[in-house]
């Protein structure tokens, strides 16, 4: 998963609109939309700002998503009521993604073990 995809997923988990996210970043909605589409380069300062908004470490945004997954559970304020069922559904989807990634990692590790055994 690319950085811009992670940012979009985190925004959706928090149930913020692109406009709300743009406001939090003190930028235009169009400029923010370009970030989510991967059409805009992100500076280190902007990445730090985004990580702070999501209450995660900047490294989590940059980490290779094939090996890891992240999600934030914290005290995030919303300007509108959040449907708890929707929140749980998003968490379940995140869990499913985590399980898929762990399964892929297990397969890769088994292949490495098999190769190492062959060399011995």
N, C-alpha and C positions, 0 to 999 in steps of 0.2 A: 504494500500500500504506500503510495507516495505521500509526501508531507501535505500537499493540498487536500488529498482525500482524507487524511487523518483530521485535519482542521474541520472539514465539512462534517465528518462523523461526530466529532466532539461537539460541534455547534448543534447538530440535530439531537444528540443525546440530552443536551441542556435545553432543548426545545426553544432555541433562540432563532429568530429570523435573520436573514443576511443583513437586513437593515439594523437590527439590534446589535449584531456583532460589529458592523461597521461603526456604529456609534461608540461602542466600547473601545474601539481602536482609533477613534477620532479621525475617521477617513470617510470617503464617499462610499455609498452602497455599491456603485459600479466598480470602484477600485477594489473593494473587498470581494466582489463576485469574481473578479479576475484572479484573485489569490486562490479561491476555491476551484477555479477551472484550470489552474496551473499555468496561467498566461502571464503571471507576474512573478518576478524574482523577489525573494524575501531577504531583507537585511537581517543581520544578527539581532539588532535592536527590535525589529518587528517580531521576530521569532520569540524573543524573550517576553515581549508584551503579550503575545498570543498565549504562550505557556502560562503566564501569570493569570490571565483571564480564566483559563481552564483549571488552574490550580494544579498543574503538573510540571515536571521538570522539562526543560527545553530539549534535553537529550531524548526524551520519549517521543518528541515530535520528529527528531532526526533519525532515530534508530531504524534499522532495517526491519520493516514490518513482517518480513517472511519468518522471522525468528521470534518476534515478540508482539504482544498486544497490550494496549493500555486503555484504561478508562478511569475516569475521575469520579470519586464519590465525595462530595463535600457540600458546603453551605453555599449554594449558588442561588442568587435571587433572580426571580423572574418577574417581568412586568405583567404577566397574565397567569391565570390559574393553570396548573399543570395536571393533566389527567394521569392519575397514578397508573392506570392500566397501560397507557402508552409508554410511561417510563419503564415499567416492568418488561414490556414487550421489547423495548430497545436494549435493556440489560440482557434479556434472553438471547437476542440476536448477537450481542457482543460475546456472550458465553459460547454460543454456537461457533462463532468465528475463532475464539480461543481454542476450542476443542479441535477444530479442523487444523489449526496451525500446530498444535501439540502433536496430533496424529502424524502430520508431515514431518515434524522434527524427529519423532520416534522412528519413522521409516528411514530417514536419513542417517540417524545414529546407528541403526541396525546394519545398514549398508557399510558404514565405516567400520563397525566391529567385524563384519564378515571379511572385509578387505584386510584388516589388521591380522585376523586369524590366518588368512591365506599366506601372509608374509612370514608368519611364525612357522 
